[in-house]
Amino acid sequence: MSRSAHPAGPRHADVLPEGHYSAPPADLNALDPKVWAQTVTRDVDGVATVGGLDVKTIAEQYGTPAYVLDEADFRARARAWRSAFGADADVFYAGKAFLSRAVVRWLHEEGLNLDVCSGGELATALSAGMPADRIAFHGNNKSVAEIHRAVEAGVGRIVLDSFQEIVRVAHIARELGRRQRVQIRITVGVEAHTHEFIATAHEDQKFGIPLAGGQAAEAVRRALQLDSLELIGIHSHIGSQIFDMSGFEVAAHRVVGLLKDVRDEHGVELPEIDLGGGLGIAYTSDDDPREPHEIAKALTEIVTRECESARLRTPRISVEPGRAIVGPTAFTLYEVGTIKPLDGLRTYVSVDGGMSDNIRTALYDAEYSVALVSRTSDAEPMLARIVGKHCESGDIVVKDAFLPSDLAPGDLVAVPATGAYCRSMASNYNHVLRPPVVAVNDGEARVIVRRETEEDLLRLDVG
C-alpha cells in the first residue's frame, strides 16, 4: 500500500462516493460494549456513565475536552493478559500507548512488566516504583545517556536495534561493571496486514536488524562474544492493529529458524522469544479483535510447534500489549461548538478539541466511533463529520458517523477507544492546551495527568 499526499493536506470535502459508508445503526443511543470501556452505560436519564459517574458531572468538574479512563477496565484487561499467558511467559505493557505514574502503579500491582522506549518513559517508570528488573528498554536510537541510566538502574533487558548499539551497550555495561541482559530485535520480512505506516517487520524500515543476508546471525555472533552482555533471546515485532494471526506464524517460523542456526553454530539455545505486540482493538462495531486467552493459545501453539519441528526446547515467550490493554479503557469527552450542515454532503460538527488530542485520524486515516452522551435522542440520524478547532482542513476526529439530527451546541459527545496513543501523541498545535486524563473508579474520579495551562506554555517560552 502506498499513499500520496499534497503539501496542503488531503482533499477531505470531495463529494461522497455512493455507498462509501455503512447504513445508520438501528439505535443511535446504543453504546456498543465492543468499543466502549466495560463500565460505560446510560443512566435512567439517558446520560452516559463510566465507573458509576455520569459524563455531565465529569465535564462540570474537569472541563472538556478530557480523556476519561475506566480504571477497573484497565486493571481487568491487564489481569486478563497476565492470566492468559500464565507463569511461564512474560507480559510487558507497551508504555508508548499511554504512560503515567498511576498507570505504572496499576501495572505493578497487577503483576505486569513494562516496556519503555525513551529516557522520559524510563524516568516515569522508575519514579512510580516499577522494579527496574521488570523493565525492558526499546528504541532504535538510544542515546549514550539513556543507555547509561538504564544499565545503572538495572533494567531487566535492553533490546538491541543495531550493530552500533551492540557495541554501545557492551561498552557502557563494562564501564559500570555490569553484565547487561539483552535481546536482539530482528526484522523477519513479514509485512503485517495493517496500515503501511505501522507495519514494522518488512526490511525497508528503521527498526531492527534484518534476518536477510545473514545480518541477524552476525549480530548474534557479536553479542555472544562480549562478556558484558548476556544475550537472552530474539525480539520480533511485525506491526500494529493486527487481527490476523498468520503474520505471527510466519514470523515465529523465521525466528525459530534463527534460534536453530545459533544452536548449530554456537552451541547455545537462547532461552527467550519476544513476539512483540500489535494486537488490534475495536474502534468501530465492524472490528472483531481476539480475546487475550485466544491470542495466548495461538501464539504458544505456534512457537511450540515450530520448536518441536526444529528440535529445540521451547523458549519462554514474551508479548507486549499496549493498545490492547489501554485502548478500549478510555474515551475522549468533547463539547459540541458549531454545527454546519452542507446540503448533499454531510454535517460538520465542531468540538472543542481535535487533532491536538487525537492525531491518529489525520496521521493513519484511523476510524473511530462517536456518540451523543449527555442525553438520548429519538431524532432521525444525520451523517456527520466530527472536526476540531484547529486551523487545518485535515483536523478531523471522526471522518463519517451518524449522530441525531437534533444535535445542538453545548451537547456532549464522546469518542471511544482513545486510551492508546491519543494522549501520548498529543501536541500543542495552535497553542491548544493538552487535555487532562481523568481516571474513574467506583463512582470516584481523580486527575492522573492534569490539564495543561497557559502558564505551562509560557514557562517553556524563554524568549
C-alpha positions as CSV (number, residue, x, y, z in Angstrom):
1,M,0.0,0.0,0.0
2,S,1.2,3.5,-0.7
3,R,-0.3,6.9,-0.1
4,S,0.4,10.1,-1.9
5,A,0.0,13.4,-0.2
6,H,-0.4,17.1,-1.2
7,P,1.6,19.6,0.8
8,A,-1.6,21.5,1.6
9,G,-3.2,18.3,3.0
10,P,-5.8,15.8,1.7
11,R,-9.0,16.8,0.0
12,H,-11.5,15.9,2.6
13,A,-14.6,17.7,1.3
14,D,-15.0,15.9,-2.0
15,V,-18.5,14.7,-3.0
16,L,-19.0,11.4,-1.3
17,P,-18.9,8.3,-3.5
18,E,-22.1,6.4,-3.2
19,G,-22.1,3.6,-0.7
20,H,-18.8,4.7,1.0
21,Y,-20.3,4.4,4.4
22,S,-22.5,1.9,6.2
23,A,-26.1,2.4,7.0
24,P,-27.2,4.2,10.2
25,P,-27.2,2.0,13.3
26,A,-30.6,0.7,14.4
27,D,-30.3,2.6,17.7
28,L,-28.3,5.8,17.8
29,N,-28.4,5.7,21.6
30,A,-26.8,2.3,22.0
31,L,-23.3,2.1,23.3
32,D,-21.7,-1.0,21.8
33,P,-19.7,-2.8,24.5
34,K,-17.2,-3.9,21.9
35,V,-15.9,-0.3,21.6
36,W,-16.6,1.2,25.0
37,A,-15.0,0.6,28.3
38,Q,-16.6,-2.1,30.4
39,T,-18.4,0.1,32.9
40,V,-19.8,2.5,30.4
41,T,-23.6,2.6,30.3
42,R,-26.5,5.1,30.4
43,D,-28.4,6.1,33.5
44,V,-32.2,6.4,33.8
45,D,-32.0,9.9,32.3
46,G,-30.0,8.7,29.3
47,V,-26.7,10.3,30.3
48,A,-23.7,8.1,29.8
49,T,-21.8,7.0,32.9
50,V,-18.4,5.4,33.5
51,G,-17.4,3.8,36.7
52,G,-20.7,4.9,38.2
53,L,-20.1,8.6,37.4
54,D,-22.0,10.5,34.7
55,V,-20.3,12.4,32.0
56,K,-22.1,15.7,32.8
57,T,-20.6,15.7,36.3
58,I,-17.1,14.8,34.8
59,A,-17.4,17.7,32.3
60,E,-18.5,20.2,35.0
61,Q,-15.7,19.2,37.4
62,Y,-12.8,18.7,34.9
63,G,-13.9,20.5,31.7
64,T,-13.7,19.4,28.2
65,P,-12.0,18.0,26.2
66,A,-10.9,15.3,28.6
67,Y,-9.6,11.8,28.3
68,V,-11.8,9.7,30.7
69,L,-10.2,6.4,31.7
70,D,-12.0,3.5,33.3
71,E,-9.6,2.2,36.0
72,A,-11.5,-1.0,36.6
73,D,-11.5,-1.8,32.9
74,F,-7.7,-1.2,32.7
75,R,-7.0,-3.4,35.6
76,A,-9.3,-6.2,34.3
77,R,-7.6,-6.1,30.9
78,A,-4.2,-6.2,32.5
79,R,-5.2,-9.2,34.6
80,A,-6.7,-11.0,31.5
81,W,-3.4,-10.7,29.7
82,R,-1.4,-11.9,32.7
83,S,-3.7,-14.8,33.3
84,A,-3.9,-15.8,29.6
85,F,-0.1,-16.3,29.4
86,G,0.5,-17.6,32.9
87,A,3.6,-18.0,34.9
88,D,5.7,-19.5,32.0
89,A,5.5,-16.3,29.9
90,D,6.1,-12.6,30.4
91,V,3.7,-9.8,29.6
92,F,5.3,-6.3,29.1
93,Y,2.9,-3.4,28.8
94,A,4.0,-1.2,25.9
95,G,4.3,2.2,27.6
96,K,4.3,4.1,24.4
97,A,0.5,3.5,24.2
98,F,-0.1,5.6,27.3
99,L,2.1,6.1,30.3
100,S,1.7,7.9,33.6
101,R,2.8,7.2,37.1
102,A,-0.7,6.0,38.1
103,V,-0.6,3.5,35.2
104,V,2.8,2.3,36.3
105,R,1.5,1.6,39.8
106,W,-1.5,-0.3,38.4
107,L,0.7,-2.4,36.2
108,H,3.0,-3.2,39.2
109,E,0.0,-4.2,41.3
110,E,-1.5,-6.4,38.6
111,G,1.8,-8.2,38.0
112,L,2.7,-6.9,34.5
113,N,6.2,-5.8,33.3
114,L,6.8,-2.6,31.4
115,D,8.3,-1.8,28.1
116,V,9.7,1.7,27.6
117,C,11.4,3.3,24.6
118,S,12.8,6.6,25.8
119,G,14.5,8.2,28.7
120,G,11.3,10.0,29.7
121,E,9.3,6.8,29.8
122,L,12.1,5.2,31.8
123,A,12.1,8.1,34.3
124,T,8.3,7.8,34.7
125,A,8.6,4.1,35.3
126,L,11.3,4.4,37.9
127,S,9.7,7.4,39.6
128,A,6.5,5.4,40.1
129,G,8.3,2.5,41.7
130,M,8.3,-0.1,38.9
131,P,11.2,-2.5,39.8
132,A,13.9,-2.0,37.2
133,D,14.3,-5.7,36.6
134,R,10.8,-5.7,35.3
135,I,11.5,-3.0,32.7
136,A,12.5,-3.6,29.0
137,F,14.2,-0.7,27.2
138,H,13.5,-0.4,23.5
139,G,14.3,2.2,20.8
140,N,16.1,2.4,17.5
141,N,18.5,5.2,18.6
142,K,19.0,5.2,22.3
143,S,21.4,7.9,23.4
144,V,24.5,7.1,25.5
145,A,22.9,8.9,28.4
146,E,19.7,6.8,28.1
147,I,21.7,3.6,27.9
148,H,23.8,4.6,30.9
149,R,20.8,5.3,33.0
150,A,19.1,2.1,32.0
151,V,22.1,-0.1,32.8
152,E,22.9,1.7,36.0
153,A,19.2,1.3,37.1
154,G,19.4,-2.4,36.4
155,V,16.7,-2.7,33.7
156,G,15.8,-6.4,33.0
157,R,16.6,-6.2,29.3
158,I,17.7,-3.8,26.7
159,V,16.5,-4.6,23.1
160,L,19.4,-4.0,20.8
161,D,18.3,-2.5,17.5
162,S,21.6,-2.1,15.5
163,F,25.2,-3.2,15.3
164,Q,26.2,0.2,16.8
165,E,24.0,-0.5,19.9
166,I,25.6,-3.8,20.5
167,V,29.0,-2.1,21.0
168,R,27.5,0.9,22.8
169,V,25.6,-1.1,25.4
170,A,28.5,-3.5,25.9
171,H,30.9,-0.6,26.4
172,I,28.7,1.2,29.0
173,A,27.9,-2.1,30.8
174,R,31.7,-2.8,31.1
175,E,32.3,0.7,32.4
176,L,29.7,0.2,35.1
177,G,30.9,-3.3,36.0
178,R,27.6,-4.9,34.9
179,R,26.6,-7.8,32.7
180,Q,23.5,-6.5,30.9
181,R,20.8,-8.8,29.7
182,V,19.9,-8.0,26.1
183,Q,17.7,-9.2,23.2
184,I,18.3,-8.5,19.6
185,R,15.5,-7.1,17.6
186,I,15.3,-8.6,14.1
187,T,13.2,-7.8,11.1
188,V,11.9,-11.1,9.7
189,G,10.5,-9.9,6.4
190,V,6.8,-10.2,7.4
191,E,4.6,-7.3,6.5
192,A,1.6,-7.4,8.8
193,H,-1.8,-6.8,7.3
194,T,-2.1,-3.3,8.7
195,H,-1.5,0.3,7.6
196,E,1.8,0.9,5.9
197,F,2.9,3.4,8.5
198,I,2.5,0.9,11.4
199,A,3.8,-2.3,9.7
200,T,7.3,-2.8,11.2
201,A,8.8,-6.1,10.2
202,H,9.5,-5.7,6.5
203,E,13.1,-4.9,5.7
204,D,12.7,-1.3,4.3
205,Q,12.2,0.5,7.6
206,K,14.1,1.8,10.6
207,F,13.6,-0.9,13.2
208,G,15.7,-3.9,13.9
209,I,18.4,-5.9,12.2
210,P,17.4,-7.8,9.0
211,L,17.3,-11.5,9.0
212,A,18.1,-11.5,5.3
213,G,21.7,-11.6,4.2
214,G,22.9,-13.1,7.5
215,Q,22.9,-9.8,9.3
216,A,20.9,-11.0,12.3
217,A,23.1,-14.1,12.6
218,E,26.1,-11.8,12.6
219,A,24.6,-9.6,15.3
220,V,24.0,-12.7,17.5
221,R,27.6,-13.8,16.9
222,R,29.0,-10.4,18.0
223,A,26.7,-10.2,21.1
224,L,27.7,-13.7,22.2
225,Q,31.4,-12.7,22.1
226,L,31.0,-9.7,24.5
227,D,31.4,-10.6,28.2
228,S,29.5,-7.6,29.4
229,L,26.3,-8.7,27.5
230,E,24.1,-11.7,28.3
231,L,22.1,-12.5,25.2
232,I,18.8,-13.9,26.4
233,G,16.8,-14.0,23.2
234,I,15.4,-12.6,19.9
235,H,12.8,-9.9,19.6
236,S,10.4,-9.6,16.6
237,H,7.6,-7.1,16.1
238,I,5.5,-7.2,12.9
239,G,3.2,-4.3,13.2
240,S,0.2,-2.8,15.0
241,Q,-3.6,-3.1,15.0
242,I,-3.4,-6.7,13.7
243,F,-6.3,-9.1,13.8
244,D,-4.9,-11.9,11.6
245,M,-2.5,-14.4,13.4
246,S,-0.9,-15.6,10.2
247,G,1.8,-13.0,10.3
248,F,2.9,-14.2,13.7
249,E,3.0,-17.7,12.4
250,V,5.4,-16.8,9.6
251,A,7.5,-14.6,12.0
252,A,7.8,-17.3,14.6
253,H,8.9,-19.8,11.9
254,R,11.7,-17.5,10.9
255,V,12.7,-16.5,14.4
256,V,12.9,-20.2,15.4
257,G,15.0,-20.9,12.3
258,L,17.5,-18.3,13.6
259,L,17.5,-19.9,17.0
260,K,18.3,-23.3,15.4
261,D,21.1,-21.7,13.4
262,V,22.5,-20.2,16.6
263,R,22.4,-23.6,18.4
264,D,24.1,-25.4,15.5
265,E,26.8,-22.8,15.1
266,H,27.5,-21.6,18.6
267,G,26.1,-24.5,20.7
268,V,23.7,-22.1,22.5
269,E,20.0,-22.4,22.9
270,L,18.7,-18.9,23.6
271,P,16.0,-19.1,26.2
272,E,13.5,-16.4,25.2
273,I,11.5,-15.1,22.2
274,D,9.6,-11.8,22.3
275,L,6.9,-11.7,19.7
276,G,6.1,-8.0,20.3
277,G,2.6,-6.6,20.4
278,G,0.4,-5.0,17.9
279,L,-2.8,-6.9,18.6
280,G,-5.8,-4.9,17.4
281,I,-8.8,-3.5,19.2
282,A,-12.3,-2.5,18.2
283,Y,-12.5,1.2,17.1
284,T,-15.9,0.5,15.4
285,S,-18.5,-2.1,15.6
286,D,-17.1,-3.7,12.5
287,D,-13.8,-4.6,14.2
288,D,-13.5,-8.1,15.7
289,P,-10.5,-8.4,17.9
290,R,-9.4,-11.6,19.6
291,E,-9.5,-12.2,23.4
292,P,-6.2,-12.5,25.3
293,H,-6.7,-16.2,26.0
294,E,-7.2,-16.9,22.3
295,I,-4.1,-14.9,21.4
296,A,-2.1,-16.7,24.1
297,K,-3.2,-20.1,23.0
298,A,-2.5,-19.4,19.3
299,L,1.0,-17.9,20.0
300,T,2.0,-20.7,22.3
301,E,0.9,-23.3,19.9
302,I,2.7,-21.7,17.0
303,V,6.1,-21.4,18.9
304,T,5.8,-24.9,20.4
305,R,5.1,-26.4,17.0
306,E,8.0,-24.6,15.3
307,C,10.4,-25.5,18.1
308,E,9.4,-29.2,18.0
309,S,10.0,-29.2,14.3
310,A,13.4,-27.7,14.8
311,R,14.2,-30.0,17.8
312,L,14.7,-27.0,20.1
313,R,13.5,-26.6,23.7
314,T,10.5,-24.2,23.7
315,P,11.8,-20.8,24.8
316,R,10.0,-18.5,27.2
317,I,7.6,-16.3,25.3
318,S,7.2,-12.5,25.9
319,V,4.5,-10.3,24.5
320,E,4.0,-6.5,24.6
321,P,0.3,-5.5,24.5
322,G,-0.2,-1.7,24.9
323,R,-3.1,-0.6,22.8
324,A,-4.9,-4.0,23.6
325,I,-4.9,-3.1,27.3
326,V,-5.3,0.7,27.5
327,G,-7.0,1.5,24.1
328,P,-10.6,0.4,25.0
329,T,-10.4,1.7,28.6
330,A,-10.8,5.4,27.7
331,F,-12.9,7.8,25.7
332,T,-12.4,11.4,24.9
333,L,-15.2,13.7,26.1
334,Y,-15.9,16.8,24.0
335,E,-18.4,19.7,24.0
336,V,-20.1,20.5,20.7
337,G,-19.4,24.0,19.5
338,T,-20.7,24.8,16.0
339,I,-22.8,22.7,13.6
340,K,-22.6,23.3,9.9
341,P,-24.9,21.3,7.5
342,L,-23.7,21.0,3.9
343,D,-26.5,20.1,1.6
344,G,-26.0,16.8,-0.2
345,L,-22.8,16.0,1.7
346,R,-22.8,15.8,5.5
347,T,-23.0,17.9,8.6
348,Y,-19.8,19.2,10.1
349,V,-19.8,19.1,13.9
350,S,-17.0,21.1,15.5
351,V,-15.8,20.1,19.0
352,D,-13.5,21.8,21.5
353,G,-10.5,19.6,20.8
354,G,-9.3,18.0,17.6
355,M,-6.0,16.8,16.0
356,S,-4.0,18.1,19.0
357,D,-5.7,15.5,21.2
358,N,-6.2,12.8,18.5
359,I,-3.8,12.9,15.6
360,R,-4.4,9.3,14.5
361,T,-7.2,10.1,12.1
362,A,-5.0,12.6,10.2
363,L,-1.9,10.5,10.5
364,Y,-3.1,7.0,9.9
365,D,-6.5,7.6,8.4
366,A,-7.8,5.9,11.5
367,E,-11.5,5.2,12.0
368,Y,-13.4,6.0,15.2
369,S,-16.9,5.9,16.6
370,V,-18.8,8.7,18.3
371,A,-21.9,9.1,20.4
372,L,-24.1,11.7,21.9
373,V,-23.6,11.1,25.7
374,S,-25.2,14.0,27.6
375,R,-28.7,12.7,26.6
376,T,-30.6,10.3,24.4
377,S,-32.5,11.3,21.3
378,D,-35.2,10.0,19.1
379,A,-34.4,12.3,16.2
380,E,-33.5,11.0,12.7
381,P,-29.9,10.1,12.1
382,M,-27.7,12.6,10.2
383,L,-24.3,11.8,8.6
384,A,-21.8,13.8,10.5
385,R,-18.1,14.6,10.4
386,I,-16.6,15.4,13.8
387,V,-13.9,18.0,13.4
388,G,-11.7,20.0,15.7
389,K,-11.0,23.7,16.3
390,H,-7.5,23.8,14.6
391,C,-6.6,25.9,11.7
392,E,-6.2,22.9,9.4
393,S,-8.6,21.3,6.9
394,G,-7.3,17.8,8.0
395,D,-8.3,18.4,11.6
396,I,-10.8,15.5,11.6
397,V,-11.6,13.3,14.6
398,V,-14.2,11.0,13.1
399,K,-14.5,11.0,9.4
400,D,-18.1,9.8,9.0
401,A,-20.5,8.8,11.6
402,F,-24.2,9.1,12.4
403,L,-25.5,11.3,15.1
404,P,-29.0,12.5,16.0
405,S,-30.2,15.4,13.8
406,D,-31.2,17.4,16.8
407,L,-27.6,17.7,18.0
408,A,-27.0,21.2,19.4
409,P,-24.2,23.3,20.6
410,G,-23.4,22.5,24.2
411,D,-24.2,18.8,23.8
412,L,-21.5,16.4,25.0
413,V,-20.2,13.8,22.6
414,A,-17.6,11.1,23.3
415,V,-15.2,9.2,21.0
416,P,-14.4,5.7,22.5
417,A,-11.2,3.7,22.3
418,T,-8.9,6.6,22.7
419,G,-6.8,5.3,25.5
420,A,-3.9,4.3,23.3
421,Y,-1.7,6.9,21.6
422,C,-4.0,9.8,21.7
423,R,-2.6,11.4,24.9
424,S,0.9,10.0,24.1
425,M,0.9,11.7,20.6
426,A,-0.9,14.9,21.7
427,S,0.5,18.2,20.8
428,N,0.1,22.0,21.4
429,Y,-0.7,22.8,17.7
430,N,-2.1,26.3,17.6
431,H,-1.0,26.5,21.2
432,V,-4.0,24.5,22.3
433,L,-3.7,23.0,25.8
434,R,-3.5,19.3,26.1
435,P,-6.4,17.7,28.0
436,P,-6.3,16.0,31.3
437,V,-6.6,12.3,31.9
438,V,-9.3,11.6,34.4
439,A,-9.4,8.2,36.0
440,V,-12.8,7.0,37.2
441,N,-13.4,4.1,39.6
442,D,-16.3,3.1,41.8
443,G,-18.1,6.4,41.5
444,E,-15.0,8.5,42.2
445,A,-12.9,10.5,39.7
446,R,-9.4,11.8,40.0
447,V,-7.0,13.5,37.7
448,I,-3.9,11.4,36.9
449,V,-2.5,13.8,34.3
450,R,-3.6,17.3,34.8
451,R,-4.8,19.7,32.0
452,E,-2.1,22.0,30.7
453,T,-2.4,25.7,31.4
454,E,-1.3,28.8,29.6
455,E,1.3,29.2,32.3
456,D,2.7,25.8,31.3
457,L,3.1,27.0,27.7
458,L,4.6,30.4,28.6
459,R,7.0,28.8,31.1
460,L,8.7,27.0,28.3
461,D,8.9,30.1,26.1
462,V,12.0,31.7,27.4
463,G,12.5,34.2,24.5
